[in-house]
Amino acid sequence: MSLEQFKKRDATPGYIYFQAEEKPKNAWEAFKRVVRISIKGELFVGLWIVLREMITKGNSHTVQYPAEKLPIGPRYRAIHKLLRLLESENERCIGCGLCEKICIANCIRMDTRLDENGRKQITEYSINFGRCIFCGYCAEVCPELAIVHSGDYENASEQRAHYGLKEDMLTPLDTFRAKEQKEFPGFGALSENADSFVKKTPLAY
Amino acid sequence: MSETAIVIETVIKAVTVLAVVAGMAAFATFIERKVLAFMQRRLGPMHVGPHGILQLAADGIKLFTKEDIIPQHSIKPIFKIAPIIAPVAAFTAMAAVPFLPEFTIFGYTVRPIIADINVGVLFVMGVASAGMYAPLLAGMSSTNKWALLGAARTVIQLLSFEVVSGLALLAPLMLIGSLSLIDINDFQANGVTSWMVWKQPLAFLLFVIAGFAETNRTPFDLIEYEAEIVSGYATDYSGMRWGLFFVGEYANMITVSFLVSIIFLGGYNPFWIIPGGIMILLKISFFIFLFLWVRAAWPHVRPDQMMWLCWKVLMPLALLNILITGMVLI
């Protein structure tokens, strides 16, 4: 899509302009208008339109919500998830703390320590969803695609803390082994042709 | 036949009419929601029972168990009595309506009319218009401005259209020469061509329009139009008292459908191979559907437009119709 289409401010192609008829100026024009409307039978046109909608099969616009759901966009920013590395099953999060820093609602909190291999390990990771504004900065800033947004928008719960703790957000191992961990295609994720941009670092300059 | 037998027969008929018509009225609310939904590309009630058919039961339970609120400053006895007037008037009007042709059950001939009085039409129209007191008293006793406006609109609307429907009926009655609905039905016994609608098309049109106004249906639903006067006379009502108004309204719709079918469309006379009982059910089903259909299709009118329509268009037309009918008869 070119920039021209974004810069175009008038919505001409999508709109149908209605040419309102002029008001009758004298009694004779008013009478002619009444006769015209009566012969056209506008009331019966209205009756036919609603009857046509009734006898047409399957044009209901109702979505019976708990049973049927509308698809949501891939960039939809619902509740957060922590993902795992594809090969090693380890958590992707390296504890860099960028999400904690960039969070404008100040609602991410993490605790890290060094494990026996000297690798940074995240002991606690929580998001206060009472404050989170779902801006998506954390997912955008994450260098490892570890914290992402999921499409789970049905998150009513009995407890305020639900969904916001590390064990709620981290992909469970059995889900991961069933290869059901979903990558997030939206905000901050790699584009589909990301591989084509990778260049080998030359050995000698 | 002895006195007791007549009393028992009348009581059984009355109870049957009450039960069947109340059931039809309740079912009409369900049909109304479904038909309106399909016409507006929706599904309507879907969750209670298959395709929402048990919504009726759910609504009944809701109406009966809701708290019955009586406003502090209302005039309490009148406020309590007003909703009862609506269904009482509507069901009393049905006493003189023949619902089906005569039939024989266990060797006993039943005439499906509670009281065959010789002024049947007059009785039905009179009692049905006495139902006007329900919204009037309800609105005036509620001490609520919306209710009062609703009551005022009730009076102007129902009184005005009484004139139109009365004058519209006069012309066919001049042709028939009887006020009994059974005589009117028998007058049209010679097939479709003898239906009154061919002789009195204008009276038919005027009577149907007046019927819409007298049952407060769109396009003339001024007296409880939500966008203008909240809910009109029913603003302060809740629970079953509110429900009684609607039982009355739907019973009135059924009565008007019966009247139009009997007076103008050949009533319960058999047609081709279809027996008369089925015929009249088909006709009133069509008119009930027409009430819902029009509600889905047409906007409603302003009060001043309605009064203009009534007094400057419909009433002169009705008078003209009577005049022409009179000239032809002489």
Interface residues (C-beta under 8 A of the other chain):
Chain A: L43 G46 L47 I49 V50 L51 E53 M54 N59 S60 H61 T62 Q64
Chain B: V35 F38 M39 Q40 R41 R42 L43 M46 W293 V294 A296 A297 W298
